[in-house]
Amino acid sequence: MPIAESPAIAACVIGYLICCFAIGVWSMRRTHNPADYFIAGRSLGPFVMIIATMASIMSGFGFVGGPGFVYQAGTSSLWMTFSATIGFALSWVLLGKRLRLLGEARDILTLPDAMVARYGSRWAGLLMAVAIVLGVVGYLGTQVMAVGVVLVAVLGVSLPIALLIGLGVLAFYTVAGGILAGVYNDLFQGLVMMGASLAVLFYALTAGGGMAQISTNLWAMDPKFIGPWGTRPPLECLSWYLLFGLGWMGQPHGITKFLMLRDVRQLRWGAFFTAAVYIVVSLLWMSIGFAMRALVHTGAQKPLENPDLAAPVFLLQYTPPVVAGVVFAGLLAAIMSTANSFLNLGAAAVVRDIPIALRGRPPRRELAWSRVATMVLLAISAVFALYMENLIALLGTFGWGTFAAAIVPSVAIGMNWKRATAPACVLSILVSLVLNFSLELLARNGVYSLPHGMNVGSFSLIVSLLVFIAVSWLSTRNAAPLLPPDVKAVMEI
């Protein structure tokens, strides 16, 4: 049955859109200044932050692309999910306390703000802002298109009408409430998807005849499929492990949430519980992919034309309509909450970070201009989604890999190593952007690809790390850089 013909699914999605509107009204009444708009007024408790952090990462890739990747590559996908869990924990241990304390000491609202404070260089803040804008453009364009595609399927309307509905709701709660609206949308989505993931696991095991039967069928199909590397080359799997293990510490829509925490003492159990929540939600990712591939092998399910259809087909054919509706609503929530995070990051970079780097101060009426910038970014993304799909596909490569390669060295190492320098920060970001873009461009045009399936983002991250460490070491051989007392105190905690 087509999704658009299911009243239960449509009701769940429409109900979610109404909840988004209500969250926007609630958060608008609590957003009065740039600190409220960009970092939720440092008002988040640990429970909200943990769920929101997980939800901001688990977007359309996790709920649609994830099952499709498992369906296609088997246990290769585990090198993403396991390493992402490690990345969550590392970010809390290495970055959480220092970013939060630095934010309080210098009244920091954004990640480029933090880099200016850490390195004493506007160039560091400017390059960080540019990297964020480049990554945001690619991510935001694909998220906007995904909103339209989901609503076309659910409501049975044309793509322009679907975009008008979805982006209208997204624009209202993002412009009205800023990151506060996004965080509480993330909270709502995360709670829904935790329950839905457990339900989907049950139906996946039921449809496949149990875990033992699914494993037996997959082994009979291809032992590699459930082997240690899956169907992908070992170097490709290891590059995913590196990118998702270390790369999480470079995802600005995740790590900037440390600046939003109400009390730094509440960081204690964050690493454990964030990783645990992510594991629960990943059950949907893994269970659908394995179950669908086993069903296809036994002939119970026709082969899929596109691996990304694994989740929609399974939900429509093997789960009750209410469960499917909840998951589809959660999928839309994931896409829209991630888009909200990127809109907030992009607006902050354009209105605050770049002007501060160039002029030494943000514009007057910063909150009003931030809302204007949010609307402009959303409109540009909608135009790209409708008319410039090839550009979106190219810029989409500046997603996770771009953020990881450009941000991890300066933040993850720089906040823990006193000898890290501003030139190292600037050069590592420049090298990562040039390398990531050029290699992806060469690969897309069939000119050159990294050997053995190695991921471009992982390679760029390795080079960026080496540049950062080498430049810092060479520029401080004779004397360690002088740090401001407050920054030095934060790094010694």
Protein Blocks (a to p, Z undefined) as FASTA:
>chain_A
ZZklmmklmmmmmmmmmmmmmmmmmmmmmccbfklmmnoooaacfklmmmmmmmmmmmmk
lmmmmmmmmmmnommlmmmmmmmmmmmmmmmmmmmmmmmmmmmmnopabfklmmmmmnop
aklmmmmmmmmmmmmmmmmmmmmmmmmmmmmmmnopafklmmmmmmmmmmmmmmmnmmml
mmmmmmmmmmmmmmmmmmmmmmmmmmnopjklmmmmmmmmommlmmmnlmadfklmmmmm
mmmmmmmmmmmklmmmmmmpmblklmmmmmmmmmmmmmmmmmmmmmmmmmmmmmmmnopa
ccdfblklmmmmmmmmmccfklmmmmmmmmmmmmmmmmmmmmmmmmmmmmmmmmmmmnop
acehklmmmmmmmmmmmmmmmmmmmmmmmlmmmmmmmmmmmmmmmmmmmmmmmmmcfkbc
fklmmmmmmmmmmmmmmmmmmmmnomaccehhiafklmmmmmmmmmmmmmmmmmmmmbcc
dddfklmmmmmZZ
